[in-house]
Amino acid sequence: MDAVNPPAQPPALSEDDANQLRLLSTFHYVVAAITGLFSLFPILHLVMGLAMVSGKLPMASGNPASPDINPQMFGWIFVIFAGVMIACGLTLAGFMAYAGHCLRQRRRYTLCLVVAAISCMLMPIGTVLGVFTLIVLMRPAVKAGFA
């Protein structure tokens, strides 16, 4: 009878690499919280748009010669814009938090790499975090340490 071989364990990381991954994981959580907070700023636009759509915020032109603007259409533009911005920001914050979780567990290397590259767009904190994460993840020992 053949003995069942246990799955191969990833090579052990050096203490410095493991500490850096833990630190990057913590910073991913912090930047995810900040990103989530800032992504909620368009709630003001969402509330204004909903007020325009419902008629609670009257929009009358002071110039009688100007063409009438449909306030509901203008309100829907506000609602759609704010909704998309909030959804994209919270999605990015969720992916950043999940990448922090994956960094700590050393899983999903490609996801961590992609989130680090995307976070480079969030200047200045996200850029610093993304660049440092990319530098650490590009090390052959760290890449081999992911399951």
DSSP file with accessible surface (Angstrom, degrees, kcal/mol):
  #  RESIDUE AA STRUCTURE BP1 BP2  ACC     N-H-->O    O-->H-N    N-H-->O    O-->H-N    TCO  KAPPA ALPHA  PHI   PSI    X-CA   Y-CA   Z-CA
    1    1 A M              0   0  238      0, 0.0     2,-0.3     0, 0.0     0, 0.0   0.000 360.0 360.0 360.0 142.0    0.0    0.0    0.0
    2    2 A D        -     0   0  162      1,-0.0     2,-0.3     3,-0.0     0, 0.0  -0.645 360.0-128.7 -87.3 136.2    1.2    3.5   -0.8
    3    3 A A        -     0   0   85     -2,-0.3     2,-0.5     1,-0.1    -1,-0.0  -0.605  26.8-113.5 -80.2 142.0    1.4    6.0    1.9
    4    4 A V        -     0   0  136     -2,-0.3    -1,-0.1     1,-0.0     0, 0.0  -0.660  28.9-135.4 -77.8 124.9   -0.3    9.3    1.3
    5    5 A N        -     0   0  136     -2,-0.5     3,-0.1     1,-0.1    -1,-0.0  -0.670  18.3-122.2 -82.0 132.3    2.2   12.1    1.0
    6    6 A P        -     0   0  108      0, 0.0     3,-0.1     0, 0.0    -1,-0.1  -0.359  41.3 -87.5 -67.9 153.3    1.3   15.2    2.9
    7    7 A P        -     0   0  108      0, 0.0     2,-0.2     0, 0.0     0, 0.0  -0.314  51.5 -97.9 -62.4 145.5    1.1   18.4    0.8
    8    8 A A        -     0   0  100     -3,-0.1    -3,-0.0     1,-0.1     0, 0.0  -0.442  36.1-131.9 -66.9 133.8    4.4   20.2    0.4
    9    9 A Q        -     0   0  160     -2,-0.2     3,-0.1     1,-0.1    -1,-0.1  -0.637  25.3-107.6 -84.2 141.9    4.8   23.1    2.8
   10   10 A P        -     0   0   52      0, 0.0   135,-0.2     0, 0.0     3,-0.1  -0.353  48.6 -87.8 -64.8 151.6    6.0   26.4    1.3
   11   11 A P        -     0   0   77      0, 0.0     2,-0.1     0, 0.0    -3,-0.0  -0.274  49.6-100.6 -61.6 147.7    9.6   27.3    2.2
   12   12 A A        -     0   0   99     -3,-0.1     2,-0.2     1,-0.1   133,-0.0  -0.447  35.3-130.4 -70.5 139.1   10.0   29.1    5.4
   13   13 A L        -     0   0   26     -2,-0.1    -1,-0.1   132,-0.1   129,-0.1  -0.546  25.9-101.7 -84.5 156.3   10.5   32.9    5.1
   14   14 A S     >  -     0   0   62     -2,-0.2     4,-2.4     1,-0.1     5,-0.2  -0.308  35.7-108.1 -68.6 162.1   13.3   34.7    6.9
   15   15 A E  H  > S+     0   0  129      1,-0.2     4,-2.4     2,-0.2     5,-0.2   0.886 119.6  52.6 -61.1 -39.2   12.4   36.6   10.0
   16   16 A D  H  > S+     0   0  113      2,-0.2     4,-2.4     1,-0.2    -1,-0.2   0.926 110.0  47.3 -64.0 -44.7   12.8   39.9    8.3
   17   17 A D  H  > S+     0   0   17      2,-0.2     4,-2.3     1,-0.2    -2,-0.2   0.919 112.7  49.1 -63.4 -42.2   10.5   38.9    5.4
   18   18 A A  H  X S+     0   0    9     -4,-2.4     4,-2.1     1,-0.2    -2,-0.2   0.917 112.2  48.4 -64.4 -41.7    7.8   37.6    7.8
   19   19 A N  H  X S+     0   0   69     -4,-2.4     4,-2.4    -5,-0.2    -1,-0.2   0.900 111.2  50.5 -64.9 -40.7    8.0   40.7    9.9
   20   20 A Q  H  X S+     0   0   68     -4,-2.4     4,-2.8     2,-0.2    -2,-0.2   0.897 109.6  50.3 -66.4 -37.8    7.7   42.9    6.8
   21   21 A L  H  X S+     0   0    3     -4,-2.3     4,-2.2     2,-0.2    -1,-0.2   0.902 111.3  48.9 -66.6 -38.8    4.7   41.0    5.5
   22   22 A R  H  X S+     0   0   92     -4,-2.1     4,-2.1     2,-0.2    -2,-0.2   0.921 113.0  47.5 -65.1 -41.8    3.0   41.3    8.9
   23   23 A L  H  X S+     0   0   98     -4,-2.4     4,-2.4     1,-0.2    -2,-0.2   0.925 111.9  49.3 -65.9 -43.7    3.7   45.0    9.0
   24   24 A L  H  X S+     0   0   13     -4,-2.8     4,-2.1     1,-0.2    -1,-0.2   0.883 108.6  54.9 -62.4 -36.7    2.4   45.5    5.4
   25   25 A S  H  X S+     0   0    0     -4,-2.2     4,-1.8     2,-0.2    -2,-0.2   0.943 108.4  47.5 -61.9 -45.2   -0.7   43.5    6.4
   26   26 A T  H  X S+     0   0   60     -4,-2.1     4,-2.0     1,-0.2    -2,-0.2   0.923 111.7  50.2 -62.7 -43.2   -1.4   45.9    9.2
   27   27 A F  H  X S+     0   0   99     -4,-2.4     4,-2.8     1,-0.2     5,-0.3   0.838 105.2  57.7 -67.2 -30.3   -0.9   49.0    7.0
   28   28 A H  H  X S+     0   0    1     -4,-2.1     4,-2.2     2,-0.2    -1,-0.2   0.907 106.4  49.4 -64.4 -39.8   -3.2   47.5    4.4
   29   29 A Y  H  X S+     0   0   85     -4,-1.8     4,-2.0     2,-0.2    -2,-0.2   0.916 112.6  47.5 -62.8 -43.0   -6.0   47.4    7.1
   30   30 A V  H  X S+     0   0   72     -4,-2.0     4,-2.3     2,-0.2    -2,-0.2   0.945 114.0  45.2 -65.8 -46.9   -5.2   51.0    8.0
   31   31 A V  H  X S+     0   0   10     -4,-2.8     4,-2.8     1,-0.2    -1,-0.2   0.867 110.4  55.8 -67.5 -32.5   -5.2   52.3    4.4
   32   32 A A  H  X S+     0   0    7     -4,-2.2     4,-2.6    -5,-0.3    -1,-0.2   0.920 108.1  48.2 -64.0 -40.4   -8.4   50.3    3.7
   33   33 A A  H  X S+     0   0   67     -4,-2.0     4,-2.3     2,-0.2    -2,-0.2   0.920 113.2  47.1 -65.7 -42.3  -10.1   52.0    6.6
   34   34 A I  H  X S+     0   0   61     -4,-2.3     4,-2.7     2,-0.2     5,-0.2   0.923 112.8  49.3 -65.3 -42.5   -9.0   55.5    5.4
   35   35 A T  H  X S+     0   0   19     -4,-2.8     4,-2.0     1,-0.2    -2,-0.2   0.916 110.8  50.3 -62.9 -43.1  -10.0   54.6    1.8
   36   36 A G  H  X S+     0   0   12     -4,-2.6     4,-0.5    -5,-0.2    -1,-0.2   0.904 111.1  49.2 -61.9 -39.8  -13.4   53.5    3.1
   37   37 A L  H >< S+     0   0  106     -4,-2.3     3,-1.2     1,-0.2     4,-0.2   0.948 113.1  45.3 -64.6 -47.7  -13.9   56.7    5.0
   38   38 A F  H >< S+     0   0  117     -4,-2.7     3,-1.3     1,-0.3    -1,-0.2   0.793 104.7  62.7 -69.3 -25.8  -12.9   58.9    2.1
   39   39 A S  H 3< S+     0   0   13     -4,-2.0    -1,-0.3     1,-0.2    50,-0.2   0.663  95.2  62.6 -73.6 -12.3  -15.1   57.0   -0.3
   40   40 A L  T X< S+     0   0   69     -3,-1.2     3,-1.7    -4,-0.5    -1,-0.2   0.504  75.8  91.9 -88.1  -4.2  -18.2   58.0    1.8
   41   41 A F  T X  S+     0   0  127     -3,-1.3     3,-1.5     1,-0.3     4,-0.3   0.861  73.8  66.0 -59.3 -36.2  -17.7   61.7    1.1
   42   42 A P  T 3> S+     0   0   20      0, 0.0     4,-2.2     0, 0.0    -1,-0.3   0.500  72.5  94.9 -68.3   4.5  -20.0   61.6   -1.9
   43   43 A I  H <> S+     0   0   75     -3,-1.7     4,-2.9     1,-0.2     5,-0.2   0.880  78.9  59.6 -60.6 -32.4  -22.9   60.9    0.4
   44   44 A L  H <> S+     0   0  113     -3,-1.5     4,-2.5    -4,-0.2    -1,-0.2   0.936 106.6  45.5 -59.4 -44.1  -23.5   64.6    0.4
   45   45 A H  H  > S+     0   0   76     -4,-0.3     4,-2.7     2,-0.2    -1,-0.2   0.879 111.4  53.1 -66.9 -36.7  -24.0   64.4   -3.4
   46   46 A L  H  X S+     0   0   48     -4,-2.2     4,-2.6     2,-0.2    -2,-0.2   0.936 110.5  46.4 -63.6 -44.5  -26.2   61.4   -3.0
   47   47 A V  H  X S+     0   0   84     -4,-2.9     4,-2.3     2,-0.2    -2,-0.2   0.922 113.5  48.9 -65.5 -42.7  -28.5   63.2   -0.5
   48   48 A M  H  X S+     0   0   69     -4,-2.5     4,-2.2    -5,-0.2    -1,-0.2   0.916 111.8  49.4 -63.4 -42.0  -28.6   66.3   -2.7
   49   49 A G  H  X S+     0   0    0     -4,-2.7     4,-2.5     2,-0.2    -2,-0.2   0.911 110.9  48.9 -63.3 -42.2  -29.5   64.2   -5.7
   50   50 A L  H  X S+     0   0   86     -4,-2.6     4,-2.4     1,-0.2     6,-0.3   0.876 109.8  52.6 -65.5 -35.0  -32.2   62.3   -3.9
   51   51 A A  H  X>S+     0   0   24     -4,-2.3     6,-1.6     2,-0.2     5,-1.3   0.889 110.8  47.6 -66.6 -37.4  -33.6   65.6   -2.6
   52   52 A M  H  <5S+     0   0    9     -4,-2.2     3,-0.3     4,-0.2    -2,-0.2   0.913 112.6  48.4 -68.4 -41.0  -33.7   66.9   -6.2
   53   53 A V  H  <5S+     0   0   24     -4,-2.5    -2,-0.2     1,-0.2    -1,-0.2   0.912 114.5  45.0 -66.9 -40.2  -35.4   63.7   -7.5
   54   54 A S  H  <5S-     0   0   75     -4,-2.4    -1,-0.2    -5,-0.2    -2,-0.2   0.628 112.6-117.4 -80.8 -12.0  -38.0   63.8   -4.7
   55   55 A G  T  <5S+     0   0   54     -4,-0.9    -3,-0.2    -3,-0.3    -4,-0.1   0.519  82.2 119.3  90.0   3.8  -38.7   67.5   -5.1
   56   56 A K  S   <S+     0   0  171     -5,-1.3    -4,-0.2    -6,-0.3    -5,-0.1   0.746  73.1  53.8 -72.6 -23.6  -37.6   68.4   -1.6
   57   57 A L  S    S-     0   0   70     -6,-1.6    -1,-0.2    -9,-0.1    -2,-0.2  -0.882  86.9-149.1-113.9  97.0  -34.9   70.7   -3.1
   58   58 A P        -     0   0  109      0, 0.0     2,-0.5     0, 0.0    -6,-0.1  -0.405   6.8-160.4 -70.1 141.1  -36.5   73.1   -5.5
   59   59 A M        +     0   0   77     -7,-0.1     2,-0.4    -2,-0.1    10,-0.2  -0.875  19.7 165.6-123.5  97.3  -34.5   74.2   -8.5
   60   60 A A        -     0   0   97     -2,-0.5     2,-0.3     8,-0.1     8,-0.0  -0.923  33.5-125.9-113.5 137.6  -35.8   77.4  -10.0
   61   61 A S        -     0   0   67     -2,-0.4    -2,-0.0     1,-0.1     7,-0.0  -0.620   5.3-150.4 -81.7 138.4  -33.8   79.5  -12.4
   62   62 A G  S    S+     0   0   83     -2,-0.3    -1,-0.1     1,-0.1    -2,-0.0   0.707  83.5  71.5 -79.7 -17.7  -33.4   83.2  -11.6
   63   63 A N    >   -     0   0   93      1,-0.1     3,-1.2     4,-0.1    -2,-0.1  -0.861  67.7-159.2-102.8 116.5  -33.2   84.1  -15.3
   64   64 A P  T 3  S+     0   0  128      0, 0.0    -1,-0.1     0, 0.0     4,-0.1   0.749  90.6  59.7 -68.7 -19.0  -36.5   83.8  -17.1
   65   65 A A  T 3  S+     0   0   89      2,-0.1    -2,-0.0     0, 0.0     0, 0.0   0.662  84.9  96.5 -82.5 -15.1  -34.7   83.5  -20.5
   66   66 A S  S <  S-     0   0   36     -3,-1.2    -5,-0.1     1,-0.1     3,-0.1  -0.463  85.1-105.1 -75.9 147.1  -32.8   80.4  -19.5
   67   67 A P        -     0   0  108      0, 0.0     2,-0.2     0, 0.0    -1,-0.1  -0.384  39.9-100.9 -70.6 147.8  -34.2   77.1  -20.5
   68   68 A D        -     0   0  154     -4,-0.1     2,-0.5    -2,-0.1    -8,-0.1  -0.505  32.2-147.9 -69.1 134.2  -35.8   75.0  -17.9
   69   69 A I        -     0   0  116     -2,-0.2   -10,-0.1   -10,-0.2     3,-0.1  -0.898  20.5-119.9-102.1 130.7  -33.7   72.2  -16.6
   70   70 A N     >  -     0   0   94     -2,-0.5     4,-2.1     1,-0.2     3,-0.2  -0.582  22.3-158.2 -69.9 110.6  -35.5   69.1  -15.5
   71   71 A P  H  > S+     0   0   44      0, 0.0     4,-2.5     0, 0.0    -1,-0.2   0.831  88.7  57.2 -65.0 -28.8  -34.5   68.9  -11.8
   72   72 A Q  H  > S+     0   0  102      2,-0.2     4,-2.3     1,-0.2     5,-0.2   0.917 107.4  46.9 -68.7 -39.1  -35.2   65.2  -11.6
   73   73 A M  H  > S+     0   0  116     -3,-0.2     4,-1.7     2,-0.2    -1,-0.2   0.926 113.6  48.5 -66.5 -41.6  -32.8   64.4  -14.4
   74   74 A F  H  X S+     0   0   78     -4,-2.1     4,-1.7     1,-0.2    -2,-0.2   0.900 111.3  51.1 -63.5 -39.0  -30.1   66.6  -12.8
   75   75 A G  H  X S+     0   0    0     -4,-2.5     4,-2.5     1,-0.2    -2,-0.2   0.890 106.2  54.1 -65.0 -40.1  -30.8   64.8   -9.5
   76   76 A W  H  X S+     0   0  122     -4,-2.3     4,-2.9     2,-0.2     5,-0.3   0.860 104.2  55.7 -64.2 -34.2  -30.4   61.4  -11.1
   77   77 A I  H  X S+     0   0   97     -4,-1.7     4,-2.5     2,-0.2     5,-0.2   0.932 109.9  46.1 -61.5 -44.0  -27.0   62.5  -12.4
   78   78 A F  H  X S+     0   0   45     -4,-1.7     4,-2.6     2,-0.2     5,-0.3   0.922 113.8  48.6 -62.1 -44.5  -26.0   63.3   -8.8
   79   79 A V  H  X S+     0   0   20     -4,-2.5     4,-2.7     2,-0.2    -2,-0.2   0.938 114.3  44.5 -64.5 -45.8  -27.4   60.0   -7.5
   80   80 A I  H  X S+     0   0  106     -4,-2.9     4,-2.6     2,-0.2     5,-0.2   0.938 114.8  48.3 -66.5 -45.6  -25.7   57.9  -10.1
   81   81 A F  H  X S+     0   0  114     -4,-2.5     4,-2.3    -5,-0.3    -2,-0.2   0.944 115.6  43.9 -59.6 -48.7  -22.4   59.6   -9.9
   82   82 A A  H  X S+     0   0    0     -4,-2.6     4,-2.7    -5,-0.2     5,-0.2   0.911 112.9  52.1 -65.3 -40.7  -22.3   59.4   -6.1
   83   83 A G  H  X S+     0   0   33     -4,-2.7     4,-2.5    -5,-0.3    -1,-0.2   0.915 111.3  46.4 -62.7 -41.8  -23.5   55.8   -6.0
   84   84 A V  H  X S+     0   0   80     -4,-2.6     4,-2.8     2,-0.2     5,-0.3   0.923 113.4  48.9 -67.1 -43.0  -20.8   54.7   -8.4
   85   85 A M  H  X S+     0   0   89     -4,-2.3     4,-2.3    -5,-0.2    -2,-0.2   0.921 113.8  45.8 -63.2 -43.5  -18.1   56.6   -6.5
   86   86 A I  H  X S+     0   0   24     -4,-2.7     4,-2.7     2,-0.2     5,-0.3   0.938 114.2  48.4 -65.1 -45.2  -19.2   55.2   -3.2
   87   87 A A  H  X S+     0   0   54     -4,-2.5     4,-2.2    -5,-0.2    -2,-0.2   0.924 113.7  46.3 -63.2 -43.8  -19.5   51.6   -4.6
   88   88 A C  H  X S+     0   0   81     -4,-2.8     4,-2.5     2,-0.2    -1,-0.2   0.921 114.0  48.4 -65.8 -42.5  -16.0   51.8   -6.2
   89   89 A G  H  X S+     0   0   14     -4,-2.3     4,-2.4    -5,-0.3    -2,-0.2   0.921 113.7  45.4 -65.0 -42.9  -14.4   53.3   -3.1
   90   90 A L  H  X S+     0   0   79     -4,-2.7     4,-2.4     2,-0.2    -1,-0.2   0.871 112.2  52.6 -70.5 -33.3  -15.9   50.7   -0.7
   91   91 A T  H  X S+     0   0   78     -4,-2.2     4,-2.6    -5,-0.3    -2,-0.2   0.935 110.7  47.2 -64.9 -45.1  -15.0   47.9   -3.1
   92   92 A L  H  X S+     0   0   37     -4,-2.5     4,-2.5     1,-0.2    -2,-0.2   0.924 111.7  50.9 -61.5 -42.1  -11.4   49.1   -3.3
   93   93 A A  H  X S+     0   0   10     -4,-2.4     4,-2.3     1,-0.2    -1,-0.2   0.908 110.2  50.2 -62.7 -39.9  -11.3   49.4    0.5
   94   94 A G  H  X S+     0   0   41     -4,-2.4     4,-2.5     1,-0.2    -1,-0.2   0.915 110.8  48.3 -64.2 -42.8  -12.7   45.8    0.8
   95   95 A F  H  X S+     0   0   99     -4,-2.6     4,-2.6     2,-0.2    -2,-0.2   0.878 110.6  51.9 -65.5 -36.5  -10.1   44.5   -1.6
   96   96 A M  H  X S+     0   0    0     -4,-2.5     4,-2.0     2,-0.2    -2,-0.2   0.918 111.1  46.7 -66.5 -41.3   -7.3   46.3    0.3
   97   97 A A  H  X S+     0   0   32     -4,-2.3     4,-2.0     2,-0.2    -2,-0.2   0.914 113.5  48.9 -65.5 -40.4   -8.5   44.8    3.6
   98   98 A Y  H  X S+     0   0   92     -4,-2.5     4,-2.6     1,-0.2    -2,-0.2   0.892 108.8  53.0 -67.2 -37.3   -8.7   41.4    2.1
   99   99 A A  H  X S+     0   0    0     -4,-2.6     4,-2.6     2,-0.2    -1,-0.2   0.886 107.0  53.0 -64.1 -37.8   -5.2   41.8    0.6
  100  100 A G  H  X S+     0   0    0     -4,-2.0     4,-1.8     2,-0.2    -2,-0.2   0.912 109.7  48.3 -61.5 -40.5   -4.0   42.6    4.1
  101  101 A H  H  X S+     0   0   72     -4,-2.0     4,-1.8     1,-0.2    -2,-0.2   0.920 112.5  48.1 -63.9 -43.6   -5.6   39.4    5.3
  102  102 A C  H  X>S+     0   0    2     -4,-2.6     5,-2.2     1,-0.2     4,-0.9   0.852 108.3  54.5 -68.0 -35.2   -4.0   37.4    2.5
  103  103 A L  H  <5S+     0   0    0     -4,-2.6     3,-0.4     2,-0.2    -1,-0.2   0.905 107.7  50.1 -62.9 -40.8   -0.6   39.0    3.2
  104  104 A R  H  <5S+     0   0  104     -4,-1.8    -2,-0.2     1,-0.2    -1,-0.2   0.891 118.2  38.4 -66.0 -36.5   -0.7   37.9    6.8
  105  105 A Q  H  <5S-     0   0  102     -4,-1.8    -1,-0.2    -5,-0.1    -2,-0.2   0.474 107.8-125.7 -91.3  -4.2   -1.6   34.3    5.8
  106  106 A R  T  <5 +     0   0   77     -4,-0.9    41,-2.4    -3,-0.4     2,-0.3   0.940  65.5 128.2  56.3  55.2    0.7   34.3    2.8
  107  107 A R      < +     0   0  132     -5,-2.2    -1,-0.2    39,-0.2     5,-0.2  -0.915  47.8  29.8-132.5 160.6   -2.0   33.3    0.3
  108  108 A R     >  -     0   0  147     39,-0.4     4,-2.2    -2,-0.3     5,-0.2   0.959  59.5-178.2  55.0  63.8   -3.3   34.7   -3.0
  109  109 A Y  H  > S+     0   0   31     38,-0.3     4,-2.3     1,-0.2     5,-0.2   0.900  77.7  51.0 -57.8 -46.0    0.0   36.2   -4.3
  110  110 A T  H  > S+     0   0  100      1,-0.2     4,-2.7     2,-0.2    -1,-0.2   0.902 108.8  51.0 -64.9 -41.4   -1.5   37.6   -7.5
  111  111 A L  H  > S+     0   0   42      2,-0.2     4,-2.8     1,-0.2     5,-0.3   0.935 110.8  48.7 -60.7 -44.6   -4.3   39.3   -5.7
  112  112 A C  H  X S+     0   0    0     -4,-2.2     4,-2.2     1,-0.2    -2,-0.2   0.902 112.0  50.0 -62.2 -38.6   -1.9   41.0   -3.3
  113  113 A L  H  X S+     0   0   41     -4,-2.3     4,-2.0    -5,-0.2    -2,-0.2   0.928 112.6  45.7 -66.2 -44.1    0.3   42.0   -6.2
  114  114 A V  H  X S+     0   0   76     -4,-2.7     4,-2.6     2,-0.2     5,-0.2   0.922 113.2  49.0 -67.5 -43.2   -2.7   43.6   -8.1
  115  115 A V  H  X S+     0   0    6     -4,-2.8     4,-2.7     1,-0.2    -1,-0.2   0.904 109.9  52.6 -64.8 -37.7   -4.1   45.4   -5.1
  116  116 A A  H  X S+     0   0    0     -4,-2.2     4,-0.7    -5,-0.3    -1,-0.2   0.914 110.6  47.7 -63.5 -40.1   -0.6   46.8   -4.3
  117  117 A A  H >< S+     0   0   52     -4,-2.0     3,-0.7     1,-0.2     4,-0.2   0.918 113.6  46.8 -67.6 -41.0   -0.4   48.1   -7.9
  118  118 A I  H >< S+     0   0   70     -4,-2.6     3,-1.9     1,-0.2     4,-0.3   0.885 105.3  59.8 -68.4 -36.7   -3.9   49.6   -7.7
  119  119 A S  H >< S+     0   0    0     -4,-2.7     3,-1.4     1,-0.3    11,-0.2   0.703  86.5  77.3 -67.9 -14.9   -3.2   51.2   -4.3
  120  120 A C  T << S+     0   0   34     -3,-0.7    -1,-0.3    -4,-0.7     7,-0.2   0.735  85.6  63.7 -63.7 -19.9   -0.3   53.1   -5.9
  121  121 A M  T <  S+     0   0  140     -3,-1.9     2,-1.5    -4,-0.2    -1,-0.3   0.698  81.8  84.4 -75.7 -19.7   -3.0   55.4   -7.4
  122  122 A L  S <>>S-     0   0   56     -3,-1.4     4,-1.7    -4,-0.3     5,-1.1  -0.626  89.9-125.0 -88.5  85.6   -4.1   56.6   -3.9
  123  123 A M  T  45 -     0   0  154     -2,-1.5     2,-0.2     3,-0.2    -2,-0.1  -0.460  67.3  -3.9 -77.3 147.0   -1.6   59.3   -3.3
  124  124 A P  T  >5S+     0   0   97      0, 0.0     4,-1.9     0, 0.0    -1,-0.2  -0.945 135.0  29.7 -92.6 -24.9    0.3   59.8   -1.0
  125  125 A I  H  >5S+     0   0   93      1,-0.2     4,-2.5     2,-0.2     5,-0.2   0.927 122.4  48.0 -67.6 -44.7   -0.3   57.0    1.5
  126  126 A G  H  X5S+     0   0    2     -4,-1.7     4,-3.0     1,-0.2    -3,-0.2   0.859 109.2  55.0 -64.2 -33.8   -1.5   54.4   -0.9
  127  127 A T  H  ><S+     0   0   41     -5,-1.1     4,-2.6     2,-0.2     5,-0.2   0.940 110.0  45.2 -64.6 -45.9    1.5   55.1   -3.2
  128  128 A V  H  X S+     0   0   79     -4,-1.9     4,-2.4     2,-0.2     5,-0.3   0.946 116.2  46.2 -63.1 -46.3    3.9   54.5   -0.4
  129  129 A L  H  X S+     0   0    9     -4,-2.5     4,-2.4     1,-0.2    -2,-0.2   0.927 113.9  48.8 -63.0 -44.1    2.1   51.3    0.7
  130  130 A G  H  X S+     0   0    0     -4,-3.0     4,-2.6   -11,-0.2    -1,-0.2   0.918 111.9  47.6 -63.8 -43.6    1.8   50.0   -2.8
  131  131 A V  H  X S+     0   0   64     -4,-2.6     4,-2.5     2,-0.2    -1,-0.2   0.943 114.1  46.2 -65.4 -46.0    5.4   50.5   -3.7
  132  132 A F  H  X S+     0   0  115     -4,-2.4     4,-2.3    -5,-0.2    -1,-0.2   0.899 113.1  50.5 -64.3 -37.8    6.7   48.9   -0.5
  133  133 A T  H  X S+     0   0    0     -4,-2.4     4,-2.9    -5,-0.3    -1,-0.2   0.924 110.7  49.0 -65.5 -42.6    4.3   46.0   -1.0
  134  134 A L  H  X S+     0   0   45     -4,-2.6     4,-1.6     2,-0.2    -2,-0.2   0.906 110.3  51.6 -62.9 -40.6    5.5   45.5   -4.6
  135  135 A I  H  < S+     0   0   91     -4,-2.5     4,-0.4     1,-0.2    -1,-0.2   0.934 114.1  42.8 -61.8 -45.6    9.1   45.6   -3.5
  136  136 A V  H >< S+     0   0   10     -4,-2.3     3,-1.3     1,-0.2     6,-0.2   0.926 114.0  50.8 -68.2 -42.2    8.6   43.0   -0.8
  137  137 A L  H 3< S+     0   0    0     -4,-2.9    -1,-0.2     1,-0.3    -2,-0.2   0.753 101.6  62.5 -70.0 -21.7    6.4   40.8   -3.0
  138  138 A M  T 3< S+     0   0  116     -4,-1.6    -1,-0.3    -5,-0.2    -2,-0.2   0.602  76.8 107.4 -80.8  -8.5    8.9   40.8   -5.8
  139  139 A R  S <> S-     0   0   81     -3,-1.3     4,-2.6    -4,-0.4     5,-0.2  -0.493  73.0-134.8 -68.4 134.1   11.6   39.0   -3.7
  140  140 A P  H  > S+     0   0  109      0, 0.0     4,-2.4     0, 0.0     5,-0.2   0.879 104.2  52.9 -59.3 -37.0   12.0   35.4   -4.9
  141  141 A A  H  > S+     0   0   55      2,-0.2     4,-1.1     1,-0.2    -4,-0.1   0.895 111.2  45.9 -66.2 -38.7   12.0   34.1   -1.3
  142  142 A V  H  > S+     0   0    0     -6,-0.2     4,-0.6     2,-0.2     3,-0.3   0.924 112.1  50.9 -70.1 -42.8    8.7   35.9   -0.5
  143  143 A K  H >< S+     0   0  121     -4,-2.6     3,-1.0     1,-0.2    -2,-0.2   0.918 111.2  48.6 -60.4 -41.3    7.1   34.7   -3.7
  144  144 A A  H 3< S+     0   0   51     -4,-2.4    -1,-0.2    -5,-0.2    -2,-0.2   0.771 103.3  63.4 -69.8 -23.3    8.1   31.2   -2.9
  145  145 A G  H 3< S+     0   0    2     -4,-1.1     2,-0.3    -3,-0.3    -1,-0.2   0.603  82.9  94.5 -78.6 -10.1    6.7   31.6    0.6
  146  146 A F    <<        0   0   18     -3,-1.0   -39,-0.2    -4,-0.6   -40,-0.1  -0.614 360.0 360.0 -83.0 142.0    3.1   32.1   -0.6
  147  147 A A              0   0   78    -41,-2.4   -39,-0.4    -2,-0.3   -38,-0.3  -0.439 360.0 360.0 -82.3 360.0    0.9   29.0   -0.8
